[in-house]
């Protein structure tokens, strides 16, 4: 890994990535790699990709991804500063677009997003950097049309950033990124689910966050989603409505005025959705704060 030749580094990275995908990798290969000096060299090569060997950086970024997603305990990589290093790299990548983006930049962005997403999903490991949120939306804006697969990667990382993390949820609001997030609702089937999940992460934080969400035309945007043929997206939409009604009961009345009860009624015969749909119907049909409606809703969504 000390070779000055990019082709050599890229070849080594490719071979190592193949080994790390082998069936025996979690028990035999990954422990050996982690016991060596390879991880710190891989991090160095990945993070210098914009200045040196882009091809090698891509290969070693995938190597890191395979280690992180196939190894239960990534204490070593965390101790090596993988999260701040990869965050800094992502900020650099975002700053390169759209004017100075080198060719094939999306090939490096993808595994870096996955590495960060997996590391941030680990207990006690959070981003705490609002600049990362801005970087994600810059990447989304740049690559959404030509490389739509990156939208899902960005949203997955955004989901992990906002899950159980009040800082990231507040930063999305304070940085005025919510309108850009809502624009992504119809981007793809999985994208819709991920956007709804991020919105649920925010709504779970309480009344203030729900009030901020409702200042956007959110209810009107949720109505057409309830007609989608995808039960997962509809289910996530119902979960979001439940949180909004729970923390802001007046939202239920607004939803009814927009014809929301009709959208809910169509799911009364859908096995995996009918209990939650009926609970929300009970809630919108009764005065705000009615005990029976609240109890039914909580039971259906518990």
N, C-alpha and C positions, 0 to 999 in steps of 0.2 A: 504493500500500500504506500510505500515511499517512492514508487516509480514516478518519474517526471512525464511519462508518456501516457496520454489520455486513453489511447486504445488499450493499453495494458490494464489500467485501472478499471475501465469499463468491462473488459473481459473477466477480470477477477470478480467484479461486482455481479456480473451475470451468473457466473458459476456458483458463487455463494448463495445467490437468490434461489437457484434451483435446489441446492442442498437444503436450504431452510424451508422449502416446501415439501420435502420428503416426508414419508409417513413416520419415520423414526426421529424426525427433527426435534419434537418437543422433549423427548427423553434422552436423546444422545447428542445431537448436533448443537442445539441451542445452548445447553449448559456449558459445552466446551467453548463456544464462541463468547459467552458471557464471562467465562473465567480467563479470557485472554485480553489483549489490548485492542482487539478489533472494534468493540463498540465506540470507544473514543475516537478512533481513526475514521469510522463510518460517519459519526456525527460531524467531524471536521470536514470530510469530503462533501457531505450533503450540504452543509451550510456555506461552503465556498463555491458551490455550483455556479452561481451567477458570475463569479469572477474567474473561474478556472474551467474545469471539465464538466460541462453540463451532462453529457452522456453518462459519465461515472456517477455524478450526483443522483441521477434518476435511478440507476441500478442499486446504489447503496440506500437510497430512500426506501425502495421496495424491500431491501434486506431488513431495514429497521422495522418496517411495517410487519413483515412476517414474524420477526422476533416478538414484537409487542402483542400481536393478536394471537400468537400460539403459546405464549408464556404467561402463566398466571401472575407472577410476581415480577414487576419491572422496577424494583427498587434501585437496581444498579443504574439503569438509564435515567431514572429520576435524579439520582445522586450526581450523575454526570451533567445535570442541567439540561436534559433533553427538552423539557417543556419551554423554558425561556429561550433556548437556542433555536428551536423550531419555530417558536412564535416570532422571534426576531427575523428569521428567514422569511416567514410568510409576510411580514411587514415589508421586507425588502422586495419580495416578489410583487406585492401589490403596488409598490411605488414605481415599478418598472412599466406598468401598464397605464394607458394604452400606447404611449409614445415610443418607449424604448424596449418593448417586450421582445426578447430574443425568440427566434423560431423554436417551437417545441416547448415553450414555457409550461404549457398545460400538462405536459408529461411529468414534470417535476412537482407541480402544484398538487396533483392528485394524491400521490403517496404521502406527501407532507401533511395534507389535510387528514388523511386516514391515521397517520401516526399521532397527530395531536388529538384527534377525536378519541382514539383508544386510551391515550394517556390521561386525558382530562376526565374520562369516564371512571377512572379509578378513584376510590374513596380518598377524600381529603386533598385531591389535586384539582385546583381550579385555576382559571385563567387570570382573573383580576386585572385585566388590561383592556380598557375600552378601545384602544387602537386596533386590537385584533378584530373586534366587531366591524370597525370601519374597513379594515383590510378585506374581510370576508365579503362585504357588500361591493367593494371595488372589483374583486375577482368575479363575483356574480355578474355584475354589470358588463364586464369585459367579455366574459366567455359564454354567457347564457345562450347566445344565438348560434355560435359556431361549435361550441363544445358543451351542449346541455347536460351531459353526464356530470359535469363539475358542480352544477347547481345542487344536485342531490348530495354530493360530498360536502359542500359548504353548509347545507342545511342540517346534515347529520352532525357536523361539528358544532353548529349553532345550538342544536338541541342539547348536546352534551355540555355546552357552556352554560346554558340557562337552567338545566335541571338542578334543582336544589341550590341554586346560586343567586341570591337576591341582587348581588352586585351587577351581574351581566343583564339581568332582567331590568334593573333600573337604568343601566347604561343604554339599553336599546331605546328606552323612552327619552332619556336626557339628550341623547345624540340624534334624536328625531329620525330613527331608522325604521320606525314602525310602518310608515306608508310604503317604504320600499319592500318591507317584508310582506305586506298584504298584497302587493302587486304580483308576488310569486305564488299566490294561492292556486292559480290554474296552470302552473308551469308543467306539471306532469302528474301521473297518478301517485307515485311515491312522494313527489315534491309536495303535493297537496297535504298528504298525511303528515309529513315532517313539519310543514309550516303550522298546521293545526296543533301539532304536539308542542312546538315552541310557544305558541299562543297560550296553550294550556299551562305550560311551565310558568308563564307570566301571570296568568289569571289565578293560579294557585297561591300566589304571594299575598292576595287579599283585596280589600275594597278599593284602595287607591289605584292599584294596577288595573283592576277591572274598569274603573271609571275612565282611566286613560285610554284603554282599549275601546271603550264605547264612545269616546269622542271622535273616533274614526267611523266611517260607514260600515262597521264590521257586521252588524246584524243583516244588512242588505246583501253583503257578500257571502254570508253563510247560507242564506236561503237556497240559492241554486246548488250549493254543495249537498244539500239534503236530498236532492233528486239524482245524485250520482249512483251508478250501479255498483260501486265499490263499497262493500259493507265496512271495511276498515276505515275509509275516509269518513263515511257517515257516522260511524261509531265515535270517531275522534271529534267530529263536529258536535255530536250530542254531549260529549264530555265537556267541551268548551262552553256550550250553552248552559249546562248544569252549573259550572263554576261562575259564570256571569250572573245567572239568576240567583245563585246562593249569596253572592257578595253584593249584588246590586238588584234587588227585587223589582225595581222599576223597569229594568230591562225586559222582564217578562211581558209587561204591558206593551212596551214598544214593539216587541217581537210579534205579539198578537195583532197589533194594528197593521203590521206589514204582511199579514197573512201567514205567519209562521205556524199557526196551529194546523193549517191544512197540510203543510209540508211534513209535520210530525205524524199526522193521522195516517199517511201512506205507509208508515213503517210499523203500524200496529199488528200487521200480519207477518212481519219478518222475524223469524225465530230469535236470531241473535241480537236484534235491536228492539223488539217490541216492549220489553220491560222498561228499558230506559226511555223510549219514546212515550210510553204511557205515563211514566212518572213525570216527565216534563209537561205533558198535556194537563195532568192534574194540577201542576203548579201554575201554568199560565191561565187556567180556568178559574182559579180561586184568588181571593184577595191576597196581596202581598203579606207574607208572614204567617199564613194559615198553617197551623201545626201539622195537620194531616198531609198537606202537600209537601212540606219540608221533609217530614219523616219518610214519606214514600220515595221522594227523590234521593235522599241520602241512602236509603236501603237499596235502591236500584243501582246506584253508582258506587257502592262500597265494594 
